[in-house]
Amino acid sequence: MANVPKRVAVIGLDCALPHLIEKHIAEGHLPTFKKLIDEGVIAENCLGTFPTVTPPNWATIATGARAGTHGITGFHLHEPGTSPVTANTRQAFSSDRCQAEFIWDAADKAGKKCIVLNYPGAWPSNMKNGIMVGGTGLSVGEYRDGRPGLSARITLCADQLVTTAAYPAAIRSEFKPAEGWVSVPEMGDEPLEMAVELRFPAAMQKPADTTWYVLVRKTGDNGYDRATLSPTKDFNDSFCTLAVGEWCRKVVTNIEMGDGVEREVFFRCKLLELSAKAEDFRLFITALAETSGWSSPPEVAKEIVSEEGTLAPGGGVLGYVLEWFDSDTYVEINEQYSRWLGDAAVTLLEENDWDVFFVHSQSPDWTYHILMTEMDPALCPDEARRREAWDVHLRIYQAQDRMLAQILQVLDKDTLVILVSDHGATPDGSAFSPYDCLVPAGLTALQEQQGGPEWVSAAAIMVERVIGPGARAMAQVPDVKKSKAIPQREIHVYINLKGRDPEGIVEPEDYEKVQQQIIDALLGYVDPETGKRPVALALSKQDARILGLHGDGMGDVIYALYPSFGGQHGHILPTGQWGIGSLKTLLTMTGPGVKRGHRLHRTVWLTDLVPTICYLVNLPLPEHAEGAVIYQAFKDPNFKLKEIGKLKDGLARMQTALARGAREPWDKHESA
């Protein structure tokens, strides 16, 4: 096949749902998505790795290996040698934890040049010649690996809200008459000021105590209408002056750290509220993002220019859930995040030679966690609220569409372009806890959790809202000394085994018996509220290999829920569908050698992506890849065979010519 791609660009959209994308396309939206689908192949039955959460599936997409092989068996991993309780699990966002070879590492060894942008779990880079930006969390500047729960650390810090009112986790202060300001063009009548003691939430390293100032003035006839944010009381030093509803341009400044070293950061802010009498005031400050420290080589970070974009760790989810701001501001934050990714991708692709490019965007996943249930007419009877949720959904995808358009503009006709998501989502279902099954069966004993009141906090409220019913930490936890079975993470149940677990109580000879008891308890449980069985599947560790799960990084029993129970994804099988949601993943392929306008009906697994890329673009296959080539996506599935045939014919002609030696073609062979 003469027309083959010379390079590949893989654009990952976390939790993107193909059927809802196509709904918006049919409505006349998302022109770039439409172009890629119309000019290429879309897989109608692409299935991810189980469990259906972020780290395992992005690891699969980049390695071609199943979860049992690459070892990322959940959003978190159990710490070996500790009791199998949730407290002993940590988030899995490091390339050091992945036991399978990444495609970019295999390509790098072969002399190919790779660029990896914001790919979860890719950092630290092992490439000698490649470029890596981010990869330590869901957005650049966010660090999750080894953290408990859903917590993250940020360089420099997370979003902040400055307000006169009572909002959870906000900086609350009050105005007083302004004094000592200089260089202000017009102070107006009764100017007011507020001292803002920055809190630096989720900062990786403690900054020095820092005070900024807000000055509010009357510049018209309707009371206070302008707010200025400044690090000093000199107006010439001010970061911005805003009216209600306005965002400032990107601000670059320095923050002094606790050790006296200064760090350069950038941010934007929006004036959300300023009443005529300045009684009601809200100023949102995006995460203070360091301008370096998150790229390999280090100097690459300084090359990325984005006038409007922000790194947006967390995507505005916390502020939206805590009602700091409305859905419009949530969308705007994600638009800035998508713009930064688009700008970064364009810079990296234009300024460097490359063969392989991977980028990841988190916005769809954030949005489904907070709004999918409100989008479903069967679960949200409030038409106005439902309409607003759908509007947010569309605008988030329009931001992704613009990002795609940015990237496509710098790709040539020889590039294979792939869109892919790691999993899908369904609306929130009925609450389920595996303790509902295991405690009555006498397999688990519970005790009061220490520090319970800490969970009545902003963070706990956010976790429950984002993850779904039953996600908030329970008031009770397993009593390890009395429990035979301990549920952990999305889908795992561990047997508290003597000789393996520090406080094990199950004798090794009883292992399989307890395994079966756990399976029976899970499958036999009927939810009293709905009269339905929540558990769709329960398998022993030995049998879970059929789901791609095996090895030491998994529980002794694996279970899955029907999609009408629990949160949006994770415990739901890759085939799950319920309400407006589906767990099937997005996969499109566009470029040389790929069919045009084709809908692929065969089952495709995310493990198939790497082998297909390597086969089509002539890249070395990563060592642990387990998937199959998606031949049905090619215009000519046998193009390699035909190429080999041509090479054989050419070789035969050369051998004939060599055998003839110096004789002319018309010379007769001399007989012996």
Secondary structure in CASP SS format (residue, H / E / C, confidence):
PFRMAT SS
TARGET T0000
AUTHOR 0000-0000-0000
METHOD secondary structure of the structure
MODEL  1
M C 1.00
A C 1.00
N C 1.00
V C 1.00
P C 1.00
K C 1.00
R E 1.00
V E 1.00
A E 1.00
V E 1.00
I E 1.00
G E 1.00
L E 1.00
D C 1.00
C C 1.00
A C 1.00
L C 1.00
P H 1.00
H H 1.00
L H 1.00
I H 1.00
E H 1.00
K H 1.00
H H 1.00
I H 1.00
A H 1.00
E C 1.00
G C 1.00
H C 1.00
L C 1.00
P H 1.00
T H 1.00
F H 1.00
K H 1.00
K H 1.00
L H 1.00
I H 1.00
D H 1.00
E C 1.00
G C 1.00
V E 1.00
I E 1.00
A E 1.00
E C 1.00
N C 1.00
C E 1.00
L E 1.00
G C 1.00
T C 1.00
F C 1.00
P C 1.00
T C 1.00
V C 1.00
T H 1.00
P H 1.00
P H 1.00
N H 1.00
W H 1.00
A H 1.00
T H 1.00
I H 1.00
A H 1.00
T H 1.00
G C 1.00
A C 1.00
R C 1.00
A H 1.00
G H 1.00
T H 1.00
H H 1.00
G C 1.00
I C 1.00
T C 1.00
G C 1.00
F C 1.00
H E 1.00
L E 1.00
H E 1.00
E C 1.00
P C 1.00
G C 1.00
T C 1.00
S C 1.00
P C 1.00
V C 1.00
T H 1.00
A H 1.00
N H 1.00
T E 1.00
R E 1.00
Q E 1.00
A C 1.00
F C 1.00
S C 1.00
S H 1.00
D H 1.00
R H 1.00
C C 1.00
Q C 1.00
A C 1.00
E C 1.00
F C 1.00
I H 1.00
W H 1.00
D H 1.00
A H 1.00
A H 1.00
D H 1.00
K H 1.00
A C 1.00
G C 1.00
K C 1.00
K C 1.00
C E 1.00
I E 1.00
V E 1.00
L E 1.00
N C 1.00
Y C 1.00
P C 1.00
G C 1.00
A C 1.00
W C 1.00
P C 1.00
S C 1.00
N C 1.00
M C 1.00
K C 1.00
N C 1.00
G C 1.00
I E 1.00
M E 1.00
V E 1.00
G C 1.00
G C 1.00
T C 1.00
G C 1.00
L C 1.00
S C 1.00
V C 1.00
G C 1.00
E E 1.00
Y E 1.00
R C 1.00
D C 1.00
G C 1.00
R C 1.00
P C 1.00
G C 1.00
L C 1.00
S C 1.00
A C 1.00
R E 1.00
I E 1.00
T C 1.00
L E 1.00
C E 1.00
A C 1.00
D C 1.00
Q E 1.00
L E 1.00
V E 1.00
T E 1.00
T C 1.00
A C 1.00
A C 1.00
Y C 1.00
P C 1.00
A C 1.00
A C 1.00
I E 1.00
R E 1.00
S C 1.00
E C 1.00
F C 1.00
K E 1.00
P E 1.00
A C 1.00
E C 1.00
G C 1.00
W C 1.00
V E 1.00
S C 1.00
V C 1.00
P C 1.00
E C 1.00
M C 1.00
G C 1.00
D C 1.00
E C 1.00
P C 1.00
L E 1.00
E E 1.00
M E 1.00
A E 1.00
V E 1.00
E E 1.00
L C 1.00
R C 1.00
F C 1.00
P C 1.00
A C 1.00
A E 1.00
M C 1.00
Q C 1.00
K C 1.00
P E 1.00
A C 1.00
D C 1.00
T C 1.00
T E 1.00
W E 1.00
Y E 1.00
V E 1.00
L E 1.00
V E 1.00
R E 1.00
K C 1.00
T C 1.00
G C 1.00
D C 1.00
N C 1.00
G C 1.00
Y C 1.00
D C 1.00
R E 1.00
A E 1.00
T E 1.00
L E 1.00
S E 1.00
P C 1.00
T C 1.00
K C 1.00
D E 1.00
F H 1.00
N H 1.00
D H 1.00
S C 1.00
F C 1.00
C E 1.00
T E 1.00
L E 1.00
A C 1.00
V C 1.00
G C 1.00
E C 1.00
W E 1.00
C C 1.00
R C 1.00
K C 1.00
V E 1.00
V E 1.00
T E 1.00
N E 1.00
I E 1.00
E E 1.00
M E 1.00
G C 1.00
D C 1.00
G C 1.00
V C 1.00
E E 1.00
R E 1.00
E E 1.00
V E 1.00
F E 1.00
F E 1.00
R C 1.00
C E 1.00
K E 1.00
L E 1.00
L E 1.00
E E 1.00
L E 1.00
S C 1.00
A C 1.00
K C 1.00
A C 1.00
E C 1.00
D C 1.00
F E 1.00
R E 1.00
L E 1.00
F E 1.00
I E 1.00
T C 1.00
A C 1.00
L E 1.00
A E 1.00
E E 1.00
T C 1.00
S C 1.00
G C 1.00
W C 1.00
S E 1.00
S E 1.00
P C 1.00
P C 1.00
E C 1.00
V H 1.00
A H 1.00
K H 1.00
E H 1.00
I C 1.00
V C 1.00
S C 1.00
E C 1.00
E C 1.00
G C 1.00
T C 1.00
L C 1.00
A C 1.00
P C 1.00
G C 1.00
G C 1.00
G C 1.00
V H 1.00
L H 1.00
G H 1.00
Y H 1.00
V H 1.00
L C 1.00
E C 1.00
W C 1.00
F C 1.00
D C 1.00
S H 1.00
D H 1.00
T H 1.00
Y H 1.00
V H 1.00
E H 1.00
I H 1.00
N H 1.00
E H 1.00
Q H 1.00
Y H 1.00
S H 1.00
R H 1.00
W H 1.00
L H 1.00
G H 1.00
D H 1.00
A H 1.00
A H 1.00
V H 1.00
T H 1.00
L H 1.00
L H 1.00
E H 1.00
E H 1.00
N C 1.00
D C 1.00
W C 1.00
D C 1.00
V E 1.00
F E 1.00
F E 1.00
V E 1.00
H E 1.00
S E 1.00
Q C 1.00
S H 1.00
P H 1.00
D H 1.00
W H 1.00
T H 1.00
Y H 1.00
H H 1.00
I H 1.00
L H 1.00
M H 1.00
T H 1.00
E H 1.00
M H 1.00
D C 1.00
P C 1.00
A C 1.00
L C 1.00
C C 1.00
P C 1.00
D C 1.00
E H 1.00
A H 1.00
R H 1.00
R H 1.00
R H 1.00
E H 1.00
A H 1.00
W H 1.00
D H 1.00
V H 1.00
H H 1.00
L H 1.00
R H 1.00
I H 1.00
Y H 1.00
Q H 1.00
A H 1.00
Q H 1.00
D H 1.00
R H 1.00
M H 1.00
L H 1.00
A H 1.00
Q H 1.00
I H 1.00
L H 1.00
Q C 1.00
V C 1.00
L C 1.00
D C 1.00
K C 1.00
D C 1.00
T E 1.00
L E 1.00
V E 1.00
I E 1.00
L E 1.00
V E 1.00
S C 1.00
D C 1.00
H C 1.00
G C 1.00
A E 1.00
T C 1.00
P C 1.00
D C 1.00
G C 1.00
S E 1.00
A C 1.00
F C 1.00
S C 1.00
P C 1.00
Y H 1.00
D H 1.00
C H 1.00
L H 1.00
V C 1.00
P C 1.00
A C 1.00
G C 1.00
L C 1.00
T C 1.00
A C 1.00
L E 1.00
Q E 1.00
E E 1.00
Q C 1.00
Q C 1.00
G C 1.00
G H 1.00
P H 1.00
E H 1.00
W H 1.00
V C 1.00
S C 1.00
A H 1.00
A H 1.00
A H 1.00
I H 1.00
M H 1.00
V H 1.00
E H 1.00
R H 1.00
V H 1.00
I H 1.00
G C 1.00
P C 1.00
G C 1.00
A C 1.00
R C 1.00
A C 1.00
M C 1.00
A C 1.00
Q E 1.00
V E 1.00
P E 1.00
D C 1.00
V C 1.00
K C 1.00
K C 1.00
S C 1.00
K C 1.00
A E 1.00
I E 1.00
P E 1.00
Q E 1.00
R C 1.00
E C 1.00
I C 1.00
H E 1.00
V E 1.00
Y E 1.00
I E 1.00
N C 1.00
L E 1.00
K C 1.00
G C 1.00
R C 1.00
D C 1.00
P C 1.00
E C 1.00
G C 1.00
I C 1.00
V E 1.00
E C 1.00
P H 1.00
E H 1.00
D H 1.00
Y H 1.00
E H 1.00
K H 1.00
V H 1.00
Q H 1.00
Q H 1.00
Q H 1.00
I H 1.00
I H 1.00
D H 1.00
A H 1.00
L H 1.00
L H 1.00
G H 1.00
Y C 1.00
V C 1.00
D C 1.00
P C 1.00
E C 1.00
T C 1.00
G C 1.00
K C 1.00
R C 1.00
P C 1.00
V E 1.00
A E 1.00
L E 1.00
A E 1.00
L E 1.00
S E 1.00
K C 1.00
Q C 1.00
D H 1.00
A H 1.00
R H 1.00
I H 1.00
L H 1.00
G C 1.00
L C 1.00
H C 1.00
G C 1.00
D C 1.00
G C 1.00
M C 1.00
G C 1.00
D C 1.00
V E 1.00
I E 1.00
Y E 1.00
A E 1.00
L E 1.00
Y C 1.00
P C 1.00
S C 1.00
F E 1.00
G C 1.00
G C 1.00
Q C 1.00
H C 1.00
G C 1.00
H C 1.00
I E 1.00
L C 1.00
P C 1.00
T C 1.00
G C 1.00
Q E 1.00
W E 1.00
G C 1.00
I C 1.00
G E 1.00
S E 1.00
L C 1.00
K C 1.00
T E 1.00
L C 1.00
L E 1.00
T E 1.00
M E 1.00
T E 1.00
G C 1.00
P C 1.00
G C 1.00
V E 1.00
K C 1.00
R C 1.00
G C 1.00
H E 1.00
R E 1.00
L E 1.00
H C 1.00
R C 1.00
T C 1.00
V E 1.00
W E 1.00
L H 1.00
T H 1.00
D H 1.00
L H 1.00
V H 1.00
P H 1.00
T H 1.00
I H 1.00
C H 1.00
Y H 1.00
L H 1.00
V H 1.00
N C 1.00
L C 1.00
P C 1.00
L C 1.00
P C 1.00
E C 1.00
H C 1.00
A C 1.00
E C 1.00
G C 1.00
A C 1.00
V C 1.00
I C 1.00
Y H 1.00
Q H 1.00
A H 1.00
F E 1.00
K C 1.00
D C 1.00
P C 1.00
N C 1.00
F H 1.00
K H 1.00
L H 1.00
K H 1.00
E H 1.00
I H 1.00
G H 1.00
K H 1.00
L H 1.00
K H 1.00
D H 1.00
G H 1.00
L H 1.00
A H 1.00
R H 1.00
M H 1.00
Q H 1.00
T H 1.00
A H 1.00
L H 1.00
A H 1.00
R H 1.00
G C 1.00
A C 1.00
R C 1.00
E C 1.00
P C 1.00
W C 1.00
D C 1.00
K C 1.00
H C 1.00
E C 1.00
S C 1.00
A C 1.00
END
